[in-house]
């Protein structure tokens, strides 16, 4: 017991996307397995790990601020993650940082922790759950299926930071998913940089799970995940033709009827400059076919306005396409020139910041009307809701059509009924706006 009380403590700051969050979970799982404890604040930590994001300038600034705060409050700081791929940038501002590693370099982070404070002598005394350490609530978990990306989008530097696509064996993915579900996860959020490209780099190599052979293909993986009885939600899916094969699994209830597809724009000219798939007509036709197979399919996406060379006509094409596509959930960003991105060297005319701002507001107003109409169709119906939070006689949750933290929520009046986070209950929907719904727990 004296050894356990004296266990060294690690503070952790995790920034950026869910993929970085999974990296943080893996590092923490390894450190916990070695006997380290997790410190709740800077003062109680023997060392602090800052997992950074470096995708856009605002994320880089947030990461640098977090490093500065950790240095000021603690002084023993290890930096990892996307911004760690640029160690000179970090050391120029914070020369006394203890160590810097790039993204998904788990072993290097753990070694750096060892260099500052050794693990306790008997780490096997600290038992770990089979699903490892999680930074999300117990009832949902992110499942990362690959690292890196083979795409060459001109606005993005992720391949430079995280490398080419590196898919995990499908057997490992399904075993991890199974452990997460055994550990209490009722919702699995599948993430990667390009989920529908899964397995291409390893030539769809087969591996075993539950005594059967599965190929490392998008469809096979989804079939396996569909056997676990949890809500399986697919993120960062490019609309490749083979995505069509997964839609019937959604119609059958095996996979959540939800696709997160980063379309980014609808103007063929802008998409060409971005080095993105540019045939929006075919994409529109495929969305219609998907909804014929699975009528309740929800589609969320993200878009960029103000990309270099974008004209008012290009922007109007985007608004018109939104009207046609009728997407359920949409996010929009004003273009930021990321250091090292190809877009900086295209020689295209920059869009004035005031014009970007104006287009962003017009975009959001346009999509809000679409989202409000689509959410309004739920009013008067009874829908399953997974509960995220309970506050007395009220609860907050999500339907199968909303992902945590990025989409809207359902506010539930419980009355005399009682529930807990992670429960799936039926809710009568009484009201909706462009983002959220309100309802009452059904009998």
Secondary structure in CASP SS format (residue, H / E / C, confidence):
PFRMAT SS
TARGET T0000
AUTHOR 0000-0000-0000
METHOD secondary structure of the structure
MODEL  1
X C 1.00
X H 1.00
X H 1.00
X H 1.00
X H 1.00
X C 1.00
X C 1.00
X C 1.00
X E 1.00
X E 1.00
X E 1.00
X E 1.00
X E 1.00
X E 1.00
X C 1.00
X C 1.00
X C 1.00
X H 1.00
X H 1.00
X H 1.00
X H 1.00
X H 1.00
X H 1.00
X H 1.00
X H 1.00
X H 1.00
X H 1.00
X H 1.00
X H 1.00
X H 1.00
X H 1.00
X H 1.00
X H 1.00
X C 1.00
X C 1.00
X C 1.00
X E 1.00
X E 1.00
X C 1.00
X C 1.00
X C 1.00
X C 1.00
X C 1.00
X C 1.00
X C 1.00
X C 1.00
X E 1.00
X E 1.00
X E 1.00
X E 1.00
X E 1.00
X E 1.00
X C 1.00
X C 1.00
X C 1.00
X C 1.00
X H 1.00
X H 1.00
X H 1.00
X H 1.00
X H 1.00
X H 1.00
X H 1.00
X H 1.00
X H 1.00
X H 1.00
X H 1.00
X H 1.00
X H 1.00
X H 1.00
X H 1.00
X H 1.00
X H 1.00
X C 1.00
X C 1.00
X C 1.00
X E 1.00
X E 1.00
X E 1.00
X E 1.00
X E 1.00
X H 1.00
X H 1.00
X H 1.00
X H 1.00
X C 1.00
X H 1.00
X H 1.00
X H 1.00
X H 1.00
X H 1.00
X H 1.00
X H 1.00
X C 1.00
X C 1.00
X C 1.00
X C 1.00
X C 1.00
X E 1.00
X E 1.00
X C 1.00
X C 1.00
X C 1.00
X C 1.00
X C 1.00
X H 1.00
X H 1.00
X H 1.00
X H 1.00
X H 1.00
X H 1.00
X H 1.00
X H 1.00
X H 1.00
X H 1.00
X H 1.00
X C 1.00
X C 1.00
X C 1.00
X C 1.00
X C 1.00
X C 1.00
X H 1.00
X H 1.00
X H 1.00
X C 1.00
X C 1.00
X C 1.00
X C 1.00
X C 1.00
X C 1.00
X C 1.00
X C 1.00
X C 1.00
X C 1.00
X C 1.00
X C 1.00
X C 1.00
X C 1.00
X E 1.00
X E 1.00
X E 1.00
X E 1.00
X E 1.00
X C 1.00
X E 1.00
X E 1.00
X C 1.00
X C 1.00
X C 1.00
X C 1.00
X C 1.00
X C 1.00
X C 1.00
X C 1.00
X C 1.00
X C 1.00
X H 1.00
X H 1.00
X H 1.00
X H 1.00
X H 1.00
X C 1.00
X C 1.00
X C 1.00
X E 1.00
X E 1.00
X C 1.00
X C 1.00
X H 1.00
X H 1.00
X H 1.00
X H 1.00
X H 1.00
X H 1.00
X H 1.00
X H 1.00
X H 1.00
X H 1.00
X H 1.00
X H 1.00
X H 1.00
X C 1.00
X C 1.00
X C 1.00
X C 1.00
X E 1.00
X E 1.00
X E 1.00
X E 1.00
X E 1.00
X C 1.00
X C 1.00
X C 1.00
X H 1.00
X H 1.00
X H 1.00
X C 1.00
X C 1.00
X C 1.00
X C 1.00
X C 1.00
X C 1.00
X C 1.00
X C 1.00
X E 1.00
X E 1.00
X E 1.00
X E 1.00
X C 1.00
X C 1.00
X E 1.00
X E 1.00
X E 1.00
X E 1.00
X C 1.00
X C 1.00
X H 1.00
X H 1.00
X H 1.00
X H 1.00
X H 1.00
X H 1.00
X H 1.00
X H 1.00
X C 1.00
X C 1.00
X C 1.00
X C 1.00
X C 1.00
X E 1.00
X E 1.00
X E 1.00
X E 1.00
X C 1.00
X C 1.00
X C 1.00
X C 1.00
X C 1.00
X C 1.00
X H 1.00
X H 1.00
X H 1.00
X H 1.00
X H 1.00
X H 1.00
X H 1.00
X H 1.00
X H 1.00
X H 1.00
X H 1.00
X C 1.00
X C 1.00
X C 1.00
X C 1.00
X C 1.00
X C 1.00
X E 1.00
X E 1.00
X E 1.00
X C 1.00
X C 1.00
X C 1.00
X E 1.00
X C 1.00
X C 1.00
X C 1.00
X H 1.00
X H 1.00
X H 1.00
X H 1.00
X H 1.00
X H 1.00
X H 1.00
X C 1.00
X C 1.00
X C 1.00
X C 1.00
X C 1.00
X H 1.00
X H 1.00
X H 1.00
X H 1.00
X H 1.00
X H 1.00
X H 1.00
X H 1.00
X H 1.00
X H 1.00
X H 1.00
X H 1.00
X H 1.00
X H 1.00
X C 1.00
X C 1.00
X C 1.00
X C 1.00
X E 1.00
X E 1.00
X E 1.00
X E 1.00
X E 1.00
X E 1.00
X E 1.00
X E 1.00
X C 1.00
X C 1.00
X C 1.00
X C 1.00
X C 1.00
X C 1.00
X H 1.00
X H 1.00
X H 1.00
X H 1.00
X H 1.00
X H 1.00
X H 1.00
X H 1.00
X H 1.00
X H 1.00
X H 1.00
X H 1.00
X H 1.00
X H 1.00
X C 1.00
X C 1.00
X C 1.00
X E 1.00
X E 1.00
X E 1.00
X E 1.00
X E 1.00
X E 1.00
X C 1.00
X C 1.00
X C 1.00
X C 1.00
X C 1.00
X C 1.00
X C 1.00
X H 1.00
X H 1.00
X H 1.00
X H 1.00
X C 1.00
X C 1.00
X C 1.00
X C 1.00
X C 1.00
X C 1.00
X C 1.00
X H 1.00
X H 1.00
X H 1.00
X H 1.00
X H 1.00
X H 1.00
X H 1.00
X H 1.00
X H 1.00
X H 1.00
X H 1.00
X H 1.00
X H 1.00
X H 1.00
X H 1.00
X H 1.00
X H 1.00
X H 1.00
X H 1.00
X H 1.00
X H 1.00
X H 1.00
X H 1.00
X H 1.00
X C 1.00
X C 1.00
X C 1.00
X C 1.00
X C 1.00
X E 1.00
X E 1.00
X E 1.00
X E 1.00
X E 1.00
X E 1.00
X E 1.00
X E 1.00
X E 1.00
X E 1.00
X C 1.00
X C 1.00
X E 1.00
X E 1.00
X E 1.00
X E 1.00
X E 1.00
X C 1.00
X C 1.00
X C 1.00
X C 1.00
X C 1.00
X C 1.00
X C 1.00
X C 1.00
X C 1.00
X C 1.00
X C 1.00
X E 1.00
X E 1.00
X E 1.00
X E 1.00
X C 1.00
X C 1.00
X C 1.00
X C 1.00
X C 1.00
X C 1.00
X C 1.00
X C 1.00
X C 1.00
X C 1.00
X E 1.00
X E 1.00
X E 1.00
X E 1.00
X E 1.00
X E 1.00
X E 1.00
X E 1.00
X E 1.00
X C 1.00
X C 1.00
X C 1.00
X C 1.00
X E 1.00
X E 1.00
X E 1.00
X E 1.00
X E 1.00
X C 1.00
X C 1.00
END
